[in-house]
């Protein structure tokens, strides 16, 4: 593999790992582990921990999907492997 391919895949794997860490912290951390600490903060008529468990983690997941697609298109273009 060439140096450019290695740089491309390192950036790709780094982006995936960052996205997975964010997803795990928001869904598992805020929704389950930190829920008792977040129970005093009200959001939309319920506590913040419950909100993350029911809606927040889903919204963050959707944002991560769009961010990943946008960033990968940019990364593809930077490394000359885009489809256009």
C-alpha positions in Angstrom: 0.0 0.0 0.0 1.2 3.5 -0.7 1.7 6.2 1.8 -1.5 8.0 0.6 -3.6 4.8 1.1 -2.2 4.4 4.6 -3.1 8.1 5.4 -6.6 7.7 4.0 -7.3 4.5 6.0 -5.8 6.0 9.2 -8.1 9.0 8.9 -11.0 6.8 8.1 -10.5 4.5 11.1 -9.8 7.6 13.4 -13.2 9.1 12.3 -15.0 5.8 12.9 -13.4 5.4 16.4 -14.3 9.0 17.4 -17.9 8.5 16.2 -18.2 5.2 18.1 -16.9 6.8 21.3 -19.3 9.7 21.0 -22.2 7.3 20.4 -21.2 5.1 23.4 -20.8 8.1 25.7 -24.2 9.6 24.7 -26.2 6.4 24.6 -24.6 4.2 27.3 -23.0 6.9 29.5 -25.7 9.7 29.6 -28.7 7.3 29.1 -27.7 4.6 31.7 -24.6 5.3 33.8 -25.0 9.1 34.4 -28.8 9.1 34.4 -29.0 9.6 38.2 -26.7 12.6 38.0 -28.7 14.1 35.2 -32.1 13.6 36.8 -32.1 17.1 38.3 -32.0 18.9 35.0 -35.3 19.3 33.3 -35.7 19.1 29.5 -39.1 19.1 27.8 -41.0 18.2 31.0 -38.7 15.3 31.9 -35.2 14.8 33.3 -32.1 15.0 31.1 -31.1 11.4 31.7 -34.4 10.0 30.6 -34.4 12.4 27.6 -31.0 11.1 26.5 -32.2 7.5 26.9 -35.3 8.0 24.9 -34.6 10.7 22.3 -31.2 12.3 22.8 -29.2 9.3 21.9 -31.2 8.8 18.7 -30.8 12.4 17.7 -27.1 12.3 18.3 -26.8 9.1 16.3 -28.6 10.7 13.4 -26.2 13.7 13.6 -23.2 11.3 13.7 -24.5 9.6 10.5 -24.7 12.9 8.6 -21.4 14.1 10.0 -19.7 10.8 9.0 -21.1 11.0 5.4 -20.0 14.7 5.1 -16.6 14.1 6.5 -16.0 11.0 4.4 -16.9 12.8 1.2 -14.4 15.5 2.2 -11.8 12.9 3.0 -12.4 11.0 -0.3 -12.0 14.3 -2.2 -8.8 15.1 -0.3 -7.2 11.7 -1.2 -8.5 11.6 -4.8 -10.9 8.6 -4.3 -14.1 10.5 -4.7 -16.8 9.4 -7.2 -17.0 12.6 -9.1 
